[in-house]
């Protein structure tokens, strides 16, 4: 059975995930006390079934986890209708398609700036630290009105919090998450208070004043939403771009194909990045009533996890599923999830990656891996810590 903490599994989980799919149904995982939906149809059904909810269970003792708990219980990610419907409706007024598309010029400027900074450093650089990470951090920080000289706070807070989504987090991870949640919430609350008296042209100001049918975000919901947007607005893009680029650089035929047709192939390449080595691998649900998934009954109160990375390698839905093909079309992957909890940051990540990829490939046509990439020791949020490359 799958061991979520095994280092070999974390480096390459796909052979083990293929064995899970071969079972032909969701499998009970004793250690985590939940079913694992590894096949595409089962994972997709898990994400879309209304009887399977995203139910947040507060961590104990409440006195230690107070801020962490309400950051989740009052967020869109960890709530269900009708609360989820109300929150998403309010937030969509501030974080909608037009707002995201309106960032195109800003994203292009940031991409060009980062490329210029890399060129000034020399031929060797870290793909993650010098490009994949600062790009989405700068974009979402700008959108929310995060001060430029304090952007460095965002990534450590975010990573500390999201590590709690991993299976069996360590005591150190728990302590870091509690501290990060408290510091992050206090900081965002300070920014929100400032925007109430001096509103600006940013998402926090928009969320402060947003209304729908007389309702507003309450104080906790406002902070929880801003924290979620800051996290979701960059985590998917960092890992999606990093995972995809490493896979590309390891395959000379795919690298050559994209180098020769960067603008034409960027849209399908981005989708293949998200399918081939998904940035999010596990999303759990709790049954609010007895529910059948793939011929297995999930009893009320039991949990089931949709294994997105496994679903995206399902041979029944993707031809040559273990091969990277940047021309793949159609590509119905569920790298950003599905249903009402479809990743809030997904559209922004797609825009960022779609703009960044062709520019990056044109700027560094001879890019190569300079050493073995270093994986983050996590499964749920899959990505790299360090990717040294030479141009």
C-alpha positions, -999 to +999 in steps of 0.1 A: +000+000+000+010+036-006+034+052+019+031+090+016+063+096+034+086+073+015+113+093-003+114+072-034+076+076-037+078+114-033+104+116-060+084+095-085+049+085-073+036+074-107+045+037-107+027+033-073-003+053-085-006+031-116-009+001-093-037+019-074-055+025-107-052-011-117-073-021-087-103-006-107-120+010-077-112+033-048-090+016-022-092+020+015-059+034+030-056+023+066-030+048+077-049+079+067-084+063+073-097+073+039-104+059+004-081+068-024-097+075-058-068+070-083-087+065-116-098+095-136-135+088-135-134+081-097-114+112-089-135+134-111-167+120-095-153+126-061-147+162-068-181+168-084-204+148-061-225+171-039-227+145-011-189+146-007-180+179+010-149+198+018-154+196+056-127+213+077-120+196+110-106+221+136-073+212+150-069+207+188-064+222+212-084+252+200-063+276+221-032+267+201-048+265+167-074+293+170-061+315+141-052+286+118-087+271+124-107+302+115-085+309+085-097+276+071-133+274+084-140+309+071-124+303+037-139+293+004-117+263+001-129+247+033-166+255+033-196+241+015-229+256+003-247+277+013-216+294+029-194+285+000-219+299-025-221+332-006-183+336-002-175+326-038-202+350-051-187+379-031-151+371-040-159+366-077-169+403-078-133+412-069-114+383-084-131+377-117-121+370-153-118+406-163-096+414-133-073+385-140-071+393-178-064+429-168-031+417-154-016+407-188+005+438-192+018+436-157+027+400-160+046+407-193+066+434-176+074+412-146+085+383-169+107+407-189+122+421-157+130+387-143+146+376-175+168+407-176+178+401-140+188+365-148+208+376-178+227+400-156+236+372-132+254+350-158+247+317-175+238+297-144+207+303-123+179+286-102+148+282-123+126+282-091+142+310-070+150+333-099+119+328-121+091+303-113+086+316-077+090+354-079+068+357-110+034+346-094+044+360-060+049+395-075+017+392-096-006+383-068+011+406-043+006+435-067-030+426-073-037+426-035-016+457-029+011+439-009+040+463-004+070+455-027+096+455+000+076+430+020+069+404-007+096+382+008+072+374+037+046+358+015+062+326+003+075+314+037+041+320+053+023+303+025+046+272+025+043+268+062+005+268+061+000+246+031+024+219+045-005+211+069-024+197+039+003+169+037-003+135+051+009+132+087+028+166+090+057+167+115+056+184+148+080+210+134+056+216+105+027+220+129+045+246+150+056+265+119+020+265+105+005+279+138+031+307+138+027+315+101-011+315+103-010+340+132+015+363+116-001+361+081-036+369+095-023+398+116-005+412+087-035+410+063-058+424+089-035+454+092-036+459+055-074+455+054-078+481+082-056+505+062-077+500+031-109+507+050-098+542+057-076+547+026-089+524-002-067+519-032-068+502-066-062+467-054-081+435-045-080+440-007-097+473-011-122+457-035-129+430-010-134+455+018-161+472+000-176+444-020-213+438-015-239+414-029-276+416-018-266+436+012-240+411+025-204+417+031-174+396+041-171+396+079-137+404+095-126+367+096-139+359+061-121+390+047-088+380+061-092+343+053-101+352+017-071+374+013-048+347+027-064+321+004-060+344-027-023+350-018-017+313-014-038+300-043-026+329-065+010+317-066+014+280-054-002+265-085+019+286-108+052+280-091+048+242-091+031+240-124+058+259-142+087+243-123+074+207-127+067+212-164+100+228-172+120+201-155+100+174-174+106+194-207+143+198-201+146+160-195+131+153-230+151+167-259+124+161-284+098+181-265+123+209-257+132+211-294+096+212-305+088+241-281+119+260-290+110+259-327+073+269-321+071+287-287+041+310-295+021+284-313+026+256-288+026+275-255-012+270-249-011+232-253+023+230-236+009+247-205-019+222-203+005+193-206+027+208-179-004+207-156-014+172-166+020+154-168+032+164-133+003+181-116+010+208-090-018+194-067-019+157-062-045+150-035-078+167-025-099+151+002-137+150+007-159+138+035-192+120+029-222+139+042-244+109+032-237+074+020-222+078-015-211+054-041-179+062-061-166+036-086-187+008-071-175+015-036-198+029-008-183+058+011-203+058+043-214+091+059-185+106+078-159+086+059-132+104+038-122+099+002-093+116-016-092+124-053-056+117-065-054+143-092-019+134-104-029+098-108-061+107-126-041+127-151-021+096-160-051+074-165-045+053-196-082+051-202-084+089-208-050+099-220-032+081-249+004+073-240-004+088-206+031+084-191+047+103-220+049+141-222+033+155-253+032+193-255+010+191-286-017+170-267-052+182-277-077+177-263-063+175-228-091+171-202-069+170-172-081+179-137-048+194-125-067+223-109-095+201-096-131+202-106-166+211-093-173+240-070-138+239-055-120+243-088-088+260-079-094+298-074-059+305-087-062+283-117-071+310-143-044+333-130-018+305-131-028+296-167-024+333-178+010+336-161+023+304-175+009+311-210+027+345-210+059+333-194+066+301-213+072+314-248+091+345-235+113+323-213+120+297-241+130+325-265+152+341-240+170+309-231+168+286-261+198+264-250+186+259-214+198+227-198+197+212-163+230+219-145+224+194-117+198+170-103+167+190-094+158+190-057+122+179-049+101+194-021+095+166+004+058+168-001+031+149-021-001+169-019+015+200-033+041+186-056+070+208-067+107+215-066+128+234-041+158+240-064+164+235-101+198+246-112+201+253-149+226+267-174+217+289-203 
